[in-house]
Structures are given as C-alpha cells and as structure tokens.
Amino acid sequence: MARCMSRCRRAAALLLLAAALPALAARAQAGRHTENVVLIVSDGLRWQEVFRGADSALVNRRWGGVDDTTALRRAFVRDEPAAARRALLPFLWDSIARNGQIFGNASAGSVATVTNGLKFSYPGYSEMIAGHPDPRINSNDSPSNPNLTVFEWLGREPRYRGRVAVFGTWDAFPRIFNRDRSGLPIYAGWETPFPARPDAAEATINRLYASTTRFWGDELAYDSFMQAAVLDYVEHARPRVLFVGYGETDEWAHGRRYDQTLESAHRVDAFIAELWNTMQRIPQYRGHTTFIITADHGRGSTRNDWTDHGAKVDGAENIWIAVLGPDTPALGERTGTEPVTQSQIAATLAAALGLDYHAAEPAAAPPIAGAVSGR
C-alpha cells in the first residue's frame, strides 16, 4: 500500500510538471527579445589586432609592405593596447564590447579556437555554421557542403522560411551554404546582387559589379560593393537571419600589405556600425536583433608568418568571437572563462532565437555559456 501511494505521488508530480512545462517555456520565451540574428565574419582578421590594435613591428615596408608609414602610425599606432584597438575598431570596442561580450584575448587567458585542425576558410566556415568540423571538407575547392547548417535548418522553419539570406564577397559561399540543396538566397563574389527588376539604386550597384576591374579576379569582390547590396536588401527584404562575410582582411594580409589589412579592418568595423544603426532605425529590428561577429581562422603571430594560416601555422587556430544583442549580458571582454570554439557559433545563433540547434543536430557543439541569457 505504501509503495502504491509513493508511486501515485510520483505520477501526480510528473503530471503536474508536464502540465507546467508549456507555461514555463512560454514564460522563458516571453523574457527573450531577440527575433533576428546576423552572423558577420571578417575573414582572417587576427585576434592580435582585435585586442591589441596595430602591431608597430609590422608598420614598415620590410615586414608589412607599408607605403606610407607616417600616415599609418598616425592613424592606428598608440602607446597602449586599449587605445590602439579603439583606434582601429572603434565600434567593436566602444559599442559591441561595452554593451555585449567578446572572447579570444589569448594574452589574457581567453581562448577561442577553431577545432577543424586545418585553419583555413572553407573548413572554418563549415564548422561555424554546421556546429562541428568535417574531415571531408579539406580544401577551399571542396564540393557543396554535405552538412546541414544552422542557416538551412532555420530556413526550413515556417517562421523563418523565405527570411534567411547569405551575402559574402567570396565566390565559394554557394558551395559552403549548399545553395542547390538549401534553396537559400545567396549573393556571393561578383554575382549580380539584384538580377530581377532593380530600382535605380540597385541598378547602379549592379553596374558597379559588372564594370569594375577585379583586383583578385573572379574569386573575391570588394567589401564596399557588398555592403551597399546588404543595406539595400535589409531595407527591402527584411530578413530575420542574415550572414555577411567580408573578405578583404584576408586577401590584403596574404599580399603582405599591413597598411591595407588595417584599413580594411577599420572599414569592416564601420560597415558593422552602419548595418547595426540601419537596422536599429527599422521597427522590426530595433531592440530585437543580435549580432555575432567573428573570424573564420587566425594567422601566424610572427613577422614572417602573420600573412599565412593553415594546418602548419602555429597560432592560426586562435580566433575571436563577439556578441551584441538584447539577450546578451553586458559582460564586456570575457576572461577567466572556459575555452570557446568556432563550433559553438551555430548553436549560439539558434539560442539567441530561443531554439536548440544542439538538440536537433547532436554533432553540433552547445551554445557559448553566458553569451545569451536564459539558455
């Protein structure tokens, strides 16, 4: 009899818990404000510049290929790292880090790394958006991504269907996001961004894409052109989940042009500020949008190898990750935390929307702890 009563009490408790779960879930969702997420990547931008600013050892012709060292020093070199990083990336440090969180200052014990072991772009982007590394993706020329990405997963959800988009200056993004299978609108490389009935402004952007000399050939378009296309798309299409990939920071570094690397990083910071401020002026996005900003890989840390990355380049596994949004506690620069990984970005993006990508894709890493409240 006692055992029966005990079983009955446990059954009643379970029934009460089951009845309460929907209300608890609704209450948790009610406390969440994010309804839109933007993942932004500055390709190959080193954590050293993000947290320390310009490296004065590279502001020269021999190691940095700098044309005008005086002008570059005046613009970006400062005596203290905090001042130098703000000179280079003012929006990141005055707005994002102050009101959100940033990980990856390896010199302060904050570790953010890629886990694919290859330390170059396609494996990095795939890890970032699928939530795990894949040894099948071992080249920038690898075929279309066989993995389900968080963008494709969200694009299948009724509430996000037709509201997910990808913009990138690199022509590999249609393969990385598997355009054929996912059906996502992807605007990459030098593809015409507005092929159907463009208005006057869009026609001008199309003309610039079609008529401008291509410094890096067909592989990479200019960040500034893509920025104009992204802003126009946000104004007219109002996506809820957006990827934006800037590529010049990587290409100028490969070319050993430290001056152009810093200038392009500074422009990316301004582009991110412009996108944030544009979205905050639109009611759909104001107070309801989270930005996640990162790099797809790091680079070498010496005067000889800062231009390079890859499996054999020590330190190229180190990246940085920043988060800003209404559900991200303003903890600033995160130190003394457990290491975070590139593979956690996919689930963190979904968590900002109140969804559990890790549960849907168990191979994916869990969200970054504390980056989004209530998860």
C-alpha positions as CSV (number, residue, x, y, z in Angstrom):
1,M,0.0,0.0,0.0
2,A,2.8,2.4,0.9
3,R,4.6,1.6,-2.3
4,C,1.4,2.3,-4.3
5,M,0.9,5.6,-2.6
6,S,4.5,6.6,-3.3
7,R,4.1,5.6,-7.0
8,C,0.9,7.6,-7.1
9,R,2.5,10.7,-5.6
10,R,5.4,10.4,-8.2
11,A,2.9,10.0,-11.0
12,A,0.9,13.0,-9.8
13,A,4.1,15.1,-9.5
14,L,5.1,14.1,-13.1
15,L,1.7,15.1,-14.4
16,L,1.9,18.5,-12.6
17,L,5.4,19.0,-14.1
18,A,4.2,18.1,-17.6
19,A,1.3,20.5,-17.2
20,A,3.6,23.3,-16.1
21,L,6.2,22.9,-18.8
22,P,4.3,24.8,-21.6
23,A,3.8,27.7,-19.2
24,L,7.4,27.7,-18.2
25,A,8.5,27.6,-21.8
26,A,6.2,30.4,-22.7
27,R,7.5,32.4,-19.8
28,A,11.1,31.9,-20.9
29,Q,10.2,32.9,-24.5
30,A,8.4,36.0,-23.1
31,G,11.6,37.1,-21.5
32,R,13.6,36.8,-24.7
33,H,13.8,39.7,-27.0
34,T,15.9,38.6,-30.0
35,E,13.8,37.9,-33.2
36,N,16.6,38.5,-35.7
37,V,20.2,37.4,-35.9
38,V,23.1,38.5,-38.1
39,L,26.3,36.5,-38.3
40,I,29.2,38.6,-39.5
41,V,32.7,37.4,-40.4
42,S,35.8,39.4,-41.2
43,D,37.9,36.8,-43.0
44,G,41.2,36.0,-41.3
45,L,41.3,39.1,-39.0
46,R,43.8,38.2,-36.3
47,W,42.9,38.3,-32.6
48,Q,46.1,40.2,-32.1
49,E,44.8,43.3,-34.0
50,V,41.4,42.9,-32.4
51,F,42.7,43.0,-28.8
52,R,46.0,44.9,-29.2
53,G,45.4,47.1,-32.2
54,A,48.1,47.8,-34.8
55,D,51.4,45.9,-34.4
56,S,54.1,48.6,-34.7
57,A,56.6,45.9,-35.7
58,L,54.7,45.4,-39.0
59,V,54.2,49.1,-39.7
60,N,57.2,49.2,-42.2
61,R,58.0,48.3,-45.7
62,R,60.1,45.3,-45.0
63,W,57.7,43.2,-42.9
64,G,54.4,44.9,-43.6
65,G,54.7,46.2,-47.2
66,V,53.5,49.6,-45.9
67,D,53.6,52.5,-48.4
68,D,53.2,55.5,-46.0
69,T,54.4,54.5,-42.5
70,T,53.9,58.0,-41.1
71,A,50.2,58.2,-42.1
72,L,49.6,54.6,-40.9
73,R,51.2,55.3,-37.5
74,R,49.3,58.5,-37.1
75,A,46.0,56.6,-37.8
76,F,46.4,53.5,-35.8
77,V,49.6,53.2,-33.6
78,R,49.1,54.1,-30.0
79,D,51.2,53.5,-26.9
80,E,48.6,51.4,-25.0
81,P,46.8,48.4,-26.5
82,A,43.4,49.6,-25.3
83,A,43.9,52.9,-27.1
84,A,45.3,51.1,-30.2
85,R,42.4,48.7,-30.5
86,R,39.9,51.5,-30.2
87,A,41.6,53.5,-32.9
88,L,41.4,50.5,-35.2
89,L,38.0,49.2,-34.3
90,P,36.0,51.9,-32.5
91,F,32.6,50.4,-32.9
92,L,33.7,47.0,-31.7
93,W,35.2,48.4,-28.5
94,D,33.0,51.4,-27.8
95,S,29.7,49.7,-28.6
96,I,29.9,46.0,-29.0
97,A,32.3,45.1,-26.2
98,R,30.9,47.7,-23.9
99,N,27.3,46.5,-24.3
100,G,27.9,42.9,-25.2
101,Q,30.7,40.3,-24.9
102,I,33.9,39.4,-26.7
103,F,36.0,36.3,-26.4
104,G,39.5,35.4,-27.6
105,N,42.2,37.6,-26.0
106,A,44.7,34.8,-25.7
107,S,47.2,37.0,-23.9
108,A,44.6,37.5,-21.1
109,G,43.7,33.8,-20.9
110,S,40.6,34.0,-23.0
111,V,40.8,31.1,-25.5
112,A,38.7,30.9,-28.7
113,T,39.8,28.4,-31.3
114,V,38.8,26.5,-34.4
115,T,38.6,22.7,-34.0
116,N,38.9,21.5,-37.6
117,G,42.7,21.4,-37.4
118,L,43.1,22.9,-40.9
119,K,42.9,26.6,-40.1
120,F,41.7,27.9,-43.4
121,S,38.5,29.2,-44.8
122,Y,36.1,26.5,-46.1
123,P,36.6,24.2,-43.1
124,G,36.3,27.2,-40.8
125,Y,33.0,28.5,-42.3
126,S,31.6,25.0,-42.3
127,E,32.5,24.4,-38.7
128,M,31.0,27.7,-37.8
129,I,27.6,27.2,-39.5
130,A,27.2,23.4,-39.1
131,G,28.5,23.3,-35.5
132,H,31.2,20.8,-35.9
133,P,34.3,20.1,-38.1
134,D,34.1,17.7,-41.0
135,P,37.2,15.9,-42.3
136,R,35.6,15.6,-45.7
137,I,36.0,19.3,-46.1
138,N,39.7,19.6,-46.5
139,S,40.1,22.1,-49.3
140,N,38.8,25.5,-50.3
141,D,37.8,23.8,-53.5
142,S,35.7,21.1,-51.8
143,P,32.3,20.5,-53.3
144,S,29.0,21.6,-51.8
145,N,28.8,21.2,-48.1
146,P,27.2,17.9,-47.2
147,N,26.3,19.1,-43.7
148,L,23.1,20.6,-42.6
149,T,23.9,24.2,-41.5
150,V,22.1,26.3,-38.9
151,F,21.0,28.6,-41.7
152,E,19.5,25.8,-43.8
153,W,17.9,24.4,-40.6
154,L,16.3,27.7,-39.8
155,G,15.2,28.2,-43.4
156,R,13.1,25.1,-43.0
157,E,11.3,26.5,-40.0
158,P,7.9,28.1,-41.0
159,R,8.6,31.3,-39.1
160,Y,11.9,31.9,-41.0
161,R,11.1,30.4,-44.4
162,G,12.0,32.9,-47.0
163,R,13.6,35.2,-44.4
164,V,17.1,33.7,-44.3
165,A,19.8,35.2,-46.6
166,V,23.6,35.0,-47.2
167,F,25.9,37.7,-48.5
168,G,29.6,37.2,-49.0
169,T,32.4,38.6,-51.1
170,W,34.0,35.2,-51.7
171,D,32.7,33.1,-54.6
172,A,32.8,29.9,-52.5
173,F,29.8,30.7,-50.4
174,P,27.2,29.0,-52.7
175,R,29.1,25.7,-52.0
176,I,29.7,26.4,-48.3
177,F,25.9,27.0,-47.7
178,N,25.0,24.4,-50.4
179,R,22.7,26.7,-52.4
180,D,21.3,23.9,-54.5
181,R,20.1,21.9,-51.6
182,S,19.2,24.6,-49.1
183,G,17.5,26.9,-51.5
184,L,18.7,29.9,-49.6
185,P,19.2,33.2,-51.4
186,I,23.0,33.5,-51.6
187,Y,24.7,36.6,-53.1
188,A,28.4,35.8,-53.4
189,G,31.5,37.0,-55.2
190,W,30.9,39.1,-58.3
191,E,27.4,37.7,-58.9
192,T,24.8,40.4,-59.8
193,P,23.1,41.1,-56.5
194,F,19.8,42.4,-57.9
195,P,19.0,40.3,-61.0
196,A,15.3,40.9,-61.1
197,R,13.7,44.3,-61.9
198,P,16.2,46.5,-59.9
199,D,15.2,50.0,-58.9
200,A,17.6,52.9,-59.7
201,A,19.9,52.4,-56.7
202,E,20.1,48.7,-57.3
203,A,20.8,49.1,-61.0
204,T,23.7,51.3,-60.0
205,I,25.1,48.6,-57.7
206,N,24.6,46.0,-60.4
207,R,26.5,48.3,-62.9
208,L,29.4,48.6,-60.5
209,Y,29.6,44.9,-60.0
210,A,29.6,44.4,-63.8
211,S,32.0,47.1,-64.8
212,T,34.7,47.4,-62.1
213,T,38.2,45.9,-62.5
214,R,38.6,42.8,-60.4
215,F,41.8,43.0,-58.4
216,W,41.5,39.4,-57.1
217,G,39.9,38.1,-60.3
218,D,36.5,36.4,-60.1
219,E,37.2,34.9,-56.7
220,L,36.6,37.9,-54.4
221,A,34.5,41.1,-54.7
222,Y,35.1,44.3,-52.8
223,D,33.6,44.7,-49.3
224,S,32.3,48.1,-50.1
225,F,30.2,46.9,-53.0
226,M,28.7,44.1,-50.9
227,Q,27.9,46.5,-48.1
228,A,25.8,48.6,-50.4
229,A,23.9,45.4,-51.5
230,V,23.4,44.2,-47.9
231,L,22.0,47.6,-46.8
232,D,19.6,47.6,-49.7
233,Y,18.5,44.1,-49.1
234,V,17.8,44.7,-45.4
235,E,15.7,47.8,-46.3
236,H,13.6,46.0,-48.8
237,A,13.6,42.2,-47.9
238,R,13.7,42.5,-44.1
239,P,15.5,39.1,-43.4
240,R,15.3,37.6,-40.0
241,V,18.5,35.6,-40.2
242,L,21.4,37.0,-42.2
243,F,25.0,36.1,-42.9
244,V,27.5,38.7,-44.0
245,G,31.1,37.8,-45.0
246,Y,33.7,40.4,-45.6
247,G,36.9,39.1,-47.3
248,E,39.4,41.9,-47.8
249,T,41.1,41.5,-44.4
250,D,42.3,38.1,-45.5
251,E,43.4,39.0,-49.0
252,W,45.4,42.0,-48.1
253,A,47.2,40.0,-45.4
254,H,48.1,37.3,-47.8
255,G,49.5,40.0,-50.0
256,R,51.7,41.3,-47.1
257,R,50.1,44.7,-47.2
258,Y,49.7,45.5,-43.5
259,D,48.5,49.0,-44.3
260,Q,45.6,47.7,-46.4
261,T,44.9,45.0,-43.8
262,L,44.4,47.6,-41.1
263,E,42.5,49.9,-43.4
264,S,40.1,47.1,-44.4
265,A,39.6,46.0,-40.8
266,H,38.8,49.6,-39.9
267,R,36.3,49.8,-42.8
268,V,34.7,46.5,-41.7
269,D,34.2,48.0,-38.3
270,A,32.5,51.0,-39.9
271,F,30.4,48.7,-42.1
272,I,29.2,46.7,-39.0
273,A,28.3,50.0,-37.3
274,E,26.4,51.1,-40.4
275,L,24.5,47.9,-40.6
276,W,23.7,47.9,-36.8
277,N,22.5,51.6,-36.9
278,T,20.5,51.0,-40.1
279,M,18.7,48.0,-38.5
280,Q,18.0,49.9,-35.3
281,R,16.1,52.5,-37.3
282,I,13.7,49.8,-38.5
283,P,11.0,48.8,-36.0
284,Q,11.4,45.1,-36.9
285,Y,15.0,45.1,-35.8
286,R,15.1,47.8,-33.1
287,G,15.8,46.1,-29.8
288,H,15.2,42.7,-31.3
289,T,18.4,41.9,-33.1
290,T,21.6,40.1,-32.1
291,F,24.9,40.4,-33.9
292,I,27.5,37.6,-33.7
293,I,30.9,38.7,-35.2
294,T,34.0,36.5,-35.7
295,A,36.7,35.3,-38.0
296,D,36.9,32.0,-39.9
297,H,40.5,31.4,-38.8
298,G,43.5,33.1,-37.3
299,R,47.0,33.7,-38.7
300,G,50.6,33.4,-37.7
301,S,52.0,35.5,-34.9
302,T,55.5,36.5,-36.1
303,R,56.8,39.0,-38.6
304,N,57.4,36.1,-41.0
305,D,54.1,34.2,-40.8
306,W,51.5,36.9,-40.0
307,T,50.4,36.7,-43.6
308,D,49.7,33.0,-43.5
309,H,47.4,30.4,-42.0
310,G,46.8,26.7,-42.3
311,A,47.5,23.4,-40.5
312,K,51.2,24.0,-40.2
313,V,51.0,27.6,-39.0
314,D,51.2,27.8,-35.2
315,G,48.6,30.1,-33.7
316,A,46.3,30.2,-36.7
317,E,43.8,28.2,-34.7
318,N,43.1,31.2,-32.5
319,I,40.1,33.4,-33.3
320,W,37.8,35.8,-31.6
321,I,34.0,36.0,-31.1
322,A,31.9,39.0,-30.2
323,V,28.1,39.0,-29.4
324,L,25.8,42.0,-29.1
325,G,22.1,41.9,-28.6
326,P,19.2,42.4,-26.2
327,D,19.6,39.0,-24.6
328,T,23.4,39.2,-24.2
329,P,24.5,40.4,-20.7
330,A,26.9,43.3,-21.0
331,L,30.0,41.5,-19.6
332,G,32.5,43.1,-21.9
333,E,35.8,41.3,-22.5
334,R,35.4,37.8,-21.2
335,T,38.4,36.4,-19.3
336,G,38.8,33.5,-16.9
337,T,36.1,31.5,-18.8
338,E,36.2,28.0,-20.2
339,P,37.7,28.0,-23.8
340,V,35.1,28.6,-26.5
341,T,35.2,27.2,-30.0
342,Q,34.1,28.1,-33.5
343,S,31.9,25.1,-33.5
344,Q,29.7,26.7,-30.8
345,I,28.6,29.6,-33.0
346,A,25.8,27.7,-34.8
347,A,24.1,26.8,-31.6
348,T,24.7,30.2,-30.1
349,L,23.0,31.8,-33.1
350,A,20.0,29.5,-32.7
351,A,19.9,30.0,-28.9
352,A,19.6,33.8,-29.5
353,L,16.3,32.9,-31.3
354,G,15.2,30.6,-28.4
355,L,15.9,27.4,-30.4
356,D,18.1,24.4,-29.6
357,Y,20.3,23.6,-32.6
358,H,22.4,21.2,-30.5
359,A,19.4,19.1,-29.7
360,A,18.4,19.0,-33.4
361,E,22.0,18.3,-34.5
362,P,23.7,16.4,-31.7
363,A,27.1,16.6,-33.5
364,A,27.0,20.3,-33.1
365,A,28.7,21.9,-30.1
366,P,26.5,23.6,-27.5
367,P,26.0,27.3,-27.3
368,I,28.6,29.5,-25.7
369,A,27.8,29.7,-22.0
370,G,26.5,33.1,-20.9
371,A,26.5,34.6,-24.4
372,V,22.7,34.5,-24.5
373,S,20.7,34.9,-21.3
374,G,18.1,32.3,-20.4
375,R,19.8,29.4,-22.3
